[in-house]
Amino acid sequence: MDDCKIGKKENDLRAVLILEDGTRFSGETYGDFKDIAGEIVFNTGMTGYQEILTDPSYYGQIVTMTYPLIGNYGVNAEDYESSRPNVRGFITRERCEKPSNFRCEKTLDEYLKKYNIPGLFGIDTRKLTKILREKGTMKGAIVACGDDEDSKAAGLTADFNIKNPVEKVTTDMPIEYTANNGKSKLKVALFDYGVKTNIIRSLTKRGIDVTVLPSKTDASKVLNGKYDGIMLSNGPGDPKDCTIEIENIKKMAGEIPMFAICLGHQLTALAMGGDTKRLKYGHRGCNHPVKDISKDRTYITSQNHGYTVVTESMKKNLMEITHINMNDLTVEGVRYKGMDLFTVQFHPEASPGPRDTAYLFDEFVEMMCKNKERGTAHA
Protein backbone atom coordinates (compact mmCIF):
# COMPACT_ATOMS: atom_id res chain seq x y z
CA MET A 1 0.00 0.00 0.00
CA ASP A 2 2.82 2.45 0.85
CA ASP A 3 4.28 2.35 -2.65
CA CYS A 4 0.89 3.53 -3.93
CA LYS A 5 0.73 6.52 -1.61
CA ILE A 6 4.21 7.92 -2.14
CA GLY A 7 4.98 9.68 -5.44
CA LYS A 8 8.40 10.28 -6.94
CA LYS A 9 7.85 14.01 -6.49
CA GLU A 10 6.04 15.86 -3.73
CA ASN A 11 3.10 16.90 -5.94
CA ASP A 12 2.71 13.63 -7.84
CA LEU A 13 -0.80 12.16 -7.80
CA ARG A 14 -0.63 8.42 -7.35
CA ALA A 15 -3.35 6.01 -8.43
CA VAL A 16 -3.94 2.30 -8.57
CA LEU A 17 -5.40 0.02 -11.25
CA ILE A 18 -7.40 -2.80 -9.70
CA LEU A 19 -8.63 -5.58 -11.99
CA GLU A 20 -11.85 -7.43 -11.21
CA ASP A 21 -9.79 -10.46 -10.18
CA GLY A 22 -8.12 -8.32 -7.49
CA THR A 23 -4.74 -7.79 -9.18
CA ARG A 24 -3.28 -4.35 -8.36
CA PHE A 25 -0.90 -2.02 -10.20
CA SER A 26 0.18 1.33 -8.75
CA GLY A 27 1.38 4.21 -10.88
CA GLU A 28 1.25 7.93 -11.56
CA THR A 29 -1.50 9.88 -13.25
CA TYR A 30 -1.56 12.25 -16.18
CA GLY A 31 -4.23 13.74 -18.40
CA ASP A 32 -7.43 14.74 -16.59
CA PHE A 33 -7.46 12.24 -13.77
CA LYS A 34 -10.65 10.95 -12.16
CA ASP A 35 -11.76 7.59 -10.78
CA ILE A 36 -13.02 5.42 -13.64
CA ALA A 37 -13.92 1.85 -14.54
CA GLY A 38 -13.85 0.20 -17.94
CA GLU A 39 -12.99 -2.86 -19.96
CA ILE A 40 -9.19 -3.29 -19.86
CA VAL A 41 -7.67 -4.17 -23.26
CA PHE A 42 -4.18 -4.00 -24.73
CA ASN A 43 -2.85 -2.79 -28.09
CA THR A 44 0.46 -4.05 -29.50
CA GLY A 45 1.16 -1.13 -31.86
CA MET A 46 4.51 0.65 -31.54
CA THR A 47 3.05 3.80 -33.12
CA GLY A 48 -0.42 5.17 -33.87
CA TYR A 49 -1.44 6.03 -30.32
CA GLN A 50 -3.52 9.03 -31.37
CA GLU A 51 -5.34 6.97 -34.00
CA ILE A 52 -6.06 4.47 -31.22
CA LEU A 53 -7.31 7.19 -28.88
CA THR A 54 -9.73 8.54 -31.51
CA ASP A 55 -10.96 5.18 -32.86
CA PRO A 56 -14.68 4.88 -31.92
CA SER A 57 -14.28 1.10 -31.64
CA TYR A 58 -12.54 1.69 -28.28
CA TYR A 59 -15.63 3.29 -26.75
CA GLY A 60 -15.92 2.23 -23.09
CA GLN A 61 -12.46 0.69 -22.91
CA ILE A 62 -9.29 1.51 -20.98
CA VAL A 63 -6.45 0.87 -23.41
CA THR A 64 -3.04 -0.39 -22.36
CA MET A 65 -0.15 0.13 -24.79
CA THR A 66 2.34 -2.75 -24.79
CA TYR A 67 5.08 -0.63 -26.39
CA PRO A 68 6.75 1.08 -23.41
CA LEU A 69 7.34 4.70 -24.53
CA ILE A 70 4.26 6.58 -25.74
CA GLY A 71 3.85 10.24 -26.69
CA ASN A 72 7.29 10.79 -28.25
CA TYR A 73 5.94 12.44 -31.42
CA GLY A 74 3.13 14.34 -29.74
CA VAL A 75 -0.37 14.83 -31.14
CA ASN A 76 -1.62 16.55 -34.30
CA ALA A 77 -5.15 17.07 -35.63
CA GLU A 78 -4.38 15.65 -39.07
CA ASP A 79 -4.18 12.06 -37.85
CA TYR A 80 -7.41 11.87 -35.84
CA GLU A 81 -9.80 9.03 -36.73
CA SER A 82 -12.75 10.92 -35.22
CA SER A 83 -13.35 14.34 -33.72
CA ARG A 84 -12.40 13.36 -30.16
CA PRO A 85 -10.98 10.50 -28.05
CA ASN A 86 -13.27 7.55 -27.44
CA VAL A 87 -11.30 5.62 -24.80
CA ARG A 88 -12.28 5.82 -21.13
CA GLY A 89 -8.66 5.76 -19.99
CA PHE A 90 -5.11 5.29 -21.26
CA ILE A 91 -2.32 3.24 -19.65
CA THR A 92 1.38 3.39 -20.58
CA ARG A 93 4.66 2.19 -19.13
CA GLU A 94 6.30 5.55 -19.83
CA ARG A 95 4.96 8.80 -21.26
CA CYS A 96 7.11 11.32 -23.12
CA GLU A 97 6.82 14.82 -21.67
CA LYS A 98 8.84 16.55 -24.42
CA PRO A 99 7.85 15.14 -27.83
CA SER A 100 9.98 15.86 -30.89
CA ASN A 101 8.30 15.99 -34.29
CA PHE A 102 7.74 18.76 -36.84
CA ARG A 103 4.00 17.95 -36.93
CA CYS A 104 3.54 18.03 -33.14
CA GLU A 105 0.82 20.44 -31.97
CA LYS A 106 0.50 19.40 -28.32
CA THR A 107 1.72 16.78 -25.88
CA LEU A 108 -0.21 13.62 -25.10
CA ASP A 109 -0.80 14.93 -21.57
CA GLU A 110 -2.29 18.18 -22.93
CA TYR A 111 -4.50 16.27 -25.35
CA LEU A 112 -5.90 13.98 -22.65
CA LYS A 113 -6.52 16.97 -20.38
CA LYS A 114 -8.43 18.78 -23.14
CA TYR A 115 -10.91 15.91 -23.47
CA ASN A 116 -11.08 14.91 -19.78
CA ILE A 117 -9.44 11.52 -20.33
CA PRO A 118 -7.48 10.07 -17.37
CA GLY A 119 -4.10 8.45 -17.93
CA LEU A 120 -1.94 6.16 -15.81
CA PHE A 121 1.77 5.50 -16.31
CA GLY A 122 4.63 3.83 -14.49
CA ILE A 123 3.01 0.41 -14.14
CA ASP A 124 4.33 -2.92 -15.41
CA THR A 125 2.37 -3.08 -18.69
CA ARG A 126 4.11 -6.32 -19.67
CA LYS A 127 2.77 -8.05 -16.57
CA LEU A 128 -0.70 -6.57 -17.15
CA THR A 129 -0.73 -7.78 -20.76
CA LYS A 130 0.31 -11.29 -19.76
CA ILE A 131 -2.55 -11.42 -17.23
CA LEU A 132 -5.08 -10.35 -19.89
CA ARG A 133 -3.70 -12.94 -22.33
CA GLU A 134 -3.89 -15.74 -19.75
CA LYS A 135 -7.19 -14.84 -18.07
CA GLY A 136 -8.89 -12.89 -20.86
CA THR A 137 -10.16 -9.33 -21.14
CA MET A 138 -11.70 -8.15 -17.88
CA LYS A 139 -13.12 -5.06 -16.24
CA GLY A 140 -11.07 -2.91 -13.93
CA ALA A 141 -10.93 0.48 -12.25
CA ILE A 142 -8.33 3.21 -11.85
CA VAL A 143 -8.77 5.09 -8.56
CA ALA A 144 -6.77 7.64 -6.62
CA CYS A 145 -4.77 6.18 -3.76
CA GLY A 146 -6.47 6.32 -0.39
CA ASP A 147 -7.92 4.24 2.41
CA ASP A 148 -10.97 3.17 0.40
CA GLU A 149 -9.23 2.16 -2.86
CA ASP A 150 -10.58 -1.39 -2.96
CA SER A 151 -14.17 -0.50 -2.14
CA LYS A 152 -14.23 2.35 -4.66
CA ALA A 153 -12.76 0.14 -7.38
CA ALA A 154 -15.16 -2.71 -6.61
CA GLY A 155 -18.16 -0.38 -6.76
CA LEU A 156 -17.10 1.26 -10.03
CA THR A 157 -16.34 -2.09 -11.66
CA ALA A 158 -19.64 -3.63 -10.56
CA ASP A 159 -21.61 -0.68 -11.91
CA PHE A 160 -19.76 -0.45 -15.23
CA ASN A 161 -21.48 -1.78 -18.33
CA ILE A 162 -21.12 -0.80 -21.97
CA LYS A 163 -24.70 -0.22 -23.13
CA ASN A 164 -25.55 0.39 -26.80
CA PRO A 165 -22.09 1.73 -27.69
CA VAL A 166 -22.90 2.10 -31.39
CA GLU A 167 -25.66 4.57 -30.50
CA LYS A 168 -23.07 6.63 -28.60
CA VAL A 169 -20.62 6.95 -31.51
CA THR A 170 -22.79 7.06 -34.66
CA THR A 171 -23.61 10.30 -36.44
CA ASP A 172 -26.88 12.06 -35.57
CA MET A 173 -27.63 12.99 -39.19
CA PRO A 174 -26.40 12.22 -42.71
CA ILE A 175 -23.09 13.87 -43.66
CA GLU A 176 -21.99 14.35 -47.27
CA TYR A 177 -18.39 14.02 -48.49
CA THR A 178 -17.45 14.74 -52.10
CA ALA A 179 -14.83 13.02 -54.23
CA ASN A 180 -11.36 14.57 -53.96
CA ASN A 181 -11.16 15.38 -57.66
CA GLY A 182 -14.62 16.96 -57.74
CA LYS A 183 -15.63 14.53 -60.49
CA SER A 184 -17.44 11.72 -58.76
CA LYS A 185 -18.09 8.54 -60.71
CA LEU A 186 -19.84 6.65 -57.91
CA LYS A 187 -21.95 7.29 -54.80
CA VAL A 188 -21.68 5.20 -51.65
CA ALA A 189 -23.91 5.03 -48.56
CA LEU A 190 -21.66 4.47 -45.55
CA PHE A 191 -23.39 3.17 -42.42
CA ASP A 192 -21.67 4.70 -39.41
CA TYR A 193 -21.32 2.17 -36.60
CA GLY A 194 -18.26 4.10 -35.36
CA VAL A 195 -16.55 4.92 -38.65
CA LYS A 196 -12.88 5.87 -38.82
CA THR A 197 -12.05 8.95 -40.87
CA ASN A 198 -9.57 7.11 -43.06
CA ILE A 199 -12.34 4.86 -44.41
CA ILE A 200 -14.01 7.97 -45.78
CA ARG A 201 -10.68 9.24 -47.15
CA SER A 202 -10.05 5.88 -48.83
CA LEU A 203 -13.33 6.22 -50.72
CA THR A 204 -13.24 9.92 -51.65
CA LYS A 205 -9.70 9.71 -53.03
CA ARG A 206 -10.97 7.03 -55.44
CA GLY A 207 -13.48 9.45 -56.94
CA ILE A 208 -16.46 8.46 -54.79
CA ASP A 209 -19.07 10.70 -53.19
CA VAL A 210 -19.85 9.39 -49.70
CA THR A 211 -22.95 9.85 -47.56
CA VAL A 212 -22.31 8.87 -43.94
CA LEU A 213 -25.56 7.63 -42.40
CA PRO A 214 -26.74 7.00 -38.82
CA SER A 215 -26.40 3.34 -37.87
CA LYS A 216 -30.14 2.65 -37.75
CA THR A 217 -31.00 4.28 -41.10
CA ASP A 218 -33.74 2.19 -42.72
CA ALA A 219 -32.72 0.11 -45.72
CA SER A 220 -35.50 1.63 -47.84
CA LYS A 221 -33.72 5.01 -47.74
CA VAL A 222 -30.67 3.44 -49.35
CA LEU A 223 -32.29 1.04 -51.83
CA ASN A 224 -33.81 3.83 -53.90
CA GLY A 225 -31.42 3.92 -56.84
CA LYS A 226 -29.44 6.86 -55.50
CA TYR A 227 -26.37 4.86 -54.45
CA ASP A 228 -23.97 2.61 -56.34
CA GLY A 229 -22.77 0.79 -53.26
CA ILE A 230 -23.03 0.33 -49.50
CA MET A 231 -20.19 0.43 -46.98
CA LEU A 232 -20.57 -0.92 -43.44
CA SER A 233 -18.07 0.51 -40.97
CA ASN A 234 -16.21 -0.61 -37.89
CA GLY A 235 -17.61 0.06 -34.43
CA PRO A 236 -17.63 -0.94 -30.74
CA GLY A 237 -19.39 -3.59 -28.70
CA ASP A 238 -21.05 -6.98 -29.10
CA PRO A 239 -22.46 -7.34 -32.65
CA LYS A 240 -25.45 -9.30 -31.36
CA ASP A 241 -26.70 -6.18 -29.57
CA CYS A 242 -27.20 -4.42 -32.94
CA THR A 243 -30.55 -6.01 -33.77
CA ILE A 244 -31.93 -3.17 -35.91
CA GLU A 245 -28.70 -2.89 -37.88
CA ILE A 246 -28.72 -6.64 -38.54
CA GLU A 247 -32.29 -6.55 -39.85
CA ASN A 248 -31.40 -3.69 -42.20
CA ILE A 249 -28.44 -5.63 -43.57
CA LYS A 250 -30.74 -8.58 -44.31
CA LYS A 251 -32.82 -6.27 -46.51
CA MET A 252 -29.82 -4.74 -48.32
CA ALA A 253 -27.63 -7.82 -48.88
CA GLY A 254 -27.46 -8.75 -52.55
CA GLU A 255 -29.41 -5.70 -53.74
CA ILE A 256 -26.43 -3.48 -54.59
CA PRO A 257 -22.65 -3.97 -54.07
CA MET A 258 -21.62 -4.00 -50.42
CA PHE A 259 -18.28 -3.94 -48.58
CA ALA A 260 -18.01 -4.23 -44.78
CA ILE A 261 -15.19 -3.78 -42.28
CA CYS A 262 -14.76 -5.03 -38.68
CA LEU A 263 -18.12 -4.70 -36.86
CA GLY A 264 -19.80 -4.45 -40.27
CA HIS A 265 -18.18 -7.79 -41.16
CA GLN A 266 -19.60 -9.40 -38.00
CA LEU A 267 -23.07 -7.90 -38.46
CA THR A 268 -23.21 -9.17 -42.04
CA ALA A 269 -22.35 -12.70 -40.93
CA LEU A 270 -25.15 -12.58 -38.33
CA ALA A 271 -27.59 -11.21 -40.91
CA MET A 272 -26.75 -14.06 -43.28
CA GLY A 273 -27.26 -16.83 -40.73
CA GLY A 274 -23.79 -17.10 -39.23
CA ASP A 275 -22.73 -16.67 -35.62
CA THR A 276 -20.17 -14.63 -33.67
CA LYS A 277 -18.33 -15.20 -30.40
CA ARG A 278 -16.17 -13.22 -28.02
CA LEU A 279 -12.42 -13.68 -28.28
CA LYS A 280 -10.44 -14.32 -25.11
CA TYR A 281 -8.46 -11.07 -25.37
CA GLY A 282 -9.21 -9.75 -28.85
CA HIS A 283 -7.01 -8.59 -31.72
CA ARG A 284 -5.72 -5.05 -31.21
CA GLY A 285 -2.62 -3.76 -32.92
CA CYS A 286 -1.03 -2.95 -36.28
CA ASN A 287 1.00 -6.14 -36.71
CA HIS A 288 -1.50 -8.99 -37.22
CA PRO A 289 -0.68 -11.39 -40.09
CA VAL A 290 -3.65 -12.24 -42.34
CA LYS A 291 -3.57 -14.54 -45.35
CA ASP A 292 -5.54 -13.76 -48.51
CA ILE A 293 -6.36 -17.30 -49.62
CA SER A 294 -6.96 -16.48 -53.31
CA LYS A 295 -3.66 -14.59 -53.60
CA ASP A 296 -1.77 -17.12 -51.44
CA ARG A 297 -0.14 -14.16 -49.72
CA THR A 298 0.05 -12.98 -46.12
CA TYR A 299 -0.32 -9.30 -45.25
CA ILE A 300 0.38 -7.37 -42.07
CA THR A 301 -2.88 -5.78 -40.91
CA SER A 302 -4.23 -3.34 -38.34
CA GLN A 303 -6.99 -4.71 -36.13
CA ASN A 304 -9.21 -3.69 -33.24
CA HIS A 305 -11.96 -6.09 -32.26
CA GLY A 306 -13.04 -8.36 -29.44
CA TYR A 307 -15.39 -10.66 -31.39
CA THR A 308 -15.03 -12.99 -34.36
CA VAL A 309 -17.23 -14.87 -36.82
CA VAL A 310 -17.56 -18.53 -35.83
CA THR A 311 -16.06 -20.67 -38.60
CA GLU A 312 -18.35 -23.64 -37.95
CA SER A 313 -21.46 -21.46 -38.25
CA MET A 314 -20.78 -20.40 -41.83
CA LYS A 315 -23.07 -21.76 -44.52
CA LYS A 316 -20.85 -23.30 -47.17
CA ASN A 317 -23.43 -22.81 -49.92
CA LEU A 318 -23.47 -19.05 -49.20
CA MET A 319 -20.26 -18.02 -47.41
CA GLU A 320 -16.69 -18.46 -48.64
CA ILE A 321 -13.75 -17.69 -46.36
CA THR A 322 -11.33 -15.37 -48.19
CA HIS A 323 -8.94 -14.38 -45.39
CA ILE A 324 -7.69 -16.09 -42.23
CA ASN A 325 -5.70 -14.89 -39.23
CA MET A 326 -2.31 -16.62 -39.21
CA ASN A 327 -1.98 -16.36 -35.42
CA ASP A 328 -5.17 -18.16 -34.39
CA LEU A 329 -6.79 -19.15 -37.73
CA THR A 330 -9.96 -17.12 -37.06
CA VAL A 331 -12.06 -15.82 -39.95
CA GLU A 332 -10.75 -12.51 -41.33
CA GLY A 333 -12.68 -12.23 -44.58
CA VAL A 334 -15.83 -13.59 -46.23
CA ARG A 335 -17.25 -13.43 -49.76
CA TYR A 336 -20.94 -14.19 -50.23
CA LYS A 337 -21.69 -16.41 -53.19
CA GLY A 338 -24.06 -15.11 -55.84
CA MET A 339 -23.88 -11.57 -54.42
CA ASP A 340 -21.73 -8.49 -54.86
CA LEU A 341 -20.85 -8.65 -51.19
CA PHE A 342 -17.59 -9.16 -49.32
CA THR A 343 -16.39 -8.34 -45.81
CA VAL A 344 -13.15 -8.25 -43.82
CA GLN A 345 -12.41 -8.25 -40.10
CA PHE A 346 -9.24 -6.13 -40.30
CA HIS A 347 -8.76 -2.47 -41.30
CA PRO A 348 -7.60 -2.04 -44.92
CA GLU A 349 -7.74 1.75 -44.51
CA ALA A 350 -5.23 1.75 -41.64
CA SER A 351 -2.21 1.04 -43.89
CA PRO A 352 0.26 -0.65 -41.53
CA GLY A 353 2.15 -2.07 -44.51
CA PRO A 354 1.71 0.87 -45.41
CA ARG A 355 -0.76 0.07 -48.23
CA ASP A 356 -0.82 -3.72 -48.17
CA THR A 357 -4.58 -4.32 -48.17
CA ALA A 358 -5.82 -1.09 -49.77
CA TYR A 359 -6.52 -3.23 -52.84
CA LEU A 360 -9.82 -4.17 -51.20
CA PHE A 361 -11.16 -0.66 -51.79
CA ASP A 362 -10.15 -1.00 -55.45
CA GLU A 363 -12.03 -4.29 -55.65
CA PHE A 364 -15.08 -2.57 -54.18
CA VAL A 365 -14.84 0.18 -56.81
CA GLU A 366 -14.48 -2.40 -59.58
CA MET A 367 -17.51 -4.30 -58.27
CA MET A 368 -19.63 -1.15 -58.28
CA CYS A 369 -18.50 -0.14 -61.78
CA LYS A 370 -19.34 -3.58 -63.20
CA ASN A 371 -22.75 -3.55 -61.53
CA LYS A 372 -23.41 -0.08 -62.92
CA GLU A 373 -22.44 -1.23 -66.42
CA ARG A 374 -24.78 -4.20 -66.17
CA GLY A 375 -27.60 -1.92 -65.15
CA THR A 376 -26.94 0.43 -68.09
CA ALA A 377 -26.81 -2.50 -70.49
CA HIS A 378 -30.12 -3.87 -69.22
CA ALA A 379 -31.71 -0.44 -69.44
Secondary structure, DSSP 4 states (H G I P E B T S, - for coil): -HHHH--SSTTPPEEEEEETTS-EEEEEEEES---EEEEEEEE--SS-HHHHHT-GGGTTEEEEESSSEE-TT-B-GGG-SSSS---SEEEESEE-SS---TT--B-HHHHHHHTT-EEEESS-HHHHHHHHHHH--EEEEEEESSTTHHHHHHHHHHH----SHHHHHS-SS-EEE--TTS--SEEEEEEESS--HHHHHHHHTTTEEEEEEETT--GGGTTTTT-SEEEE----S-GGG-HHHHHHHHHHTTTS-EEEETHHHHHHHHHTT--EEEEEEEEEEEEEEEEETTTTEEEEEEEEEEEEE-GGGS-TTTEEEEEEETTT--EEEEEETTSSEEEESSBTTS-SSSSTTTHHHHHHHHHHHHHHHHHHHH-
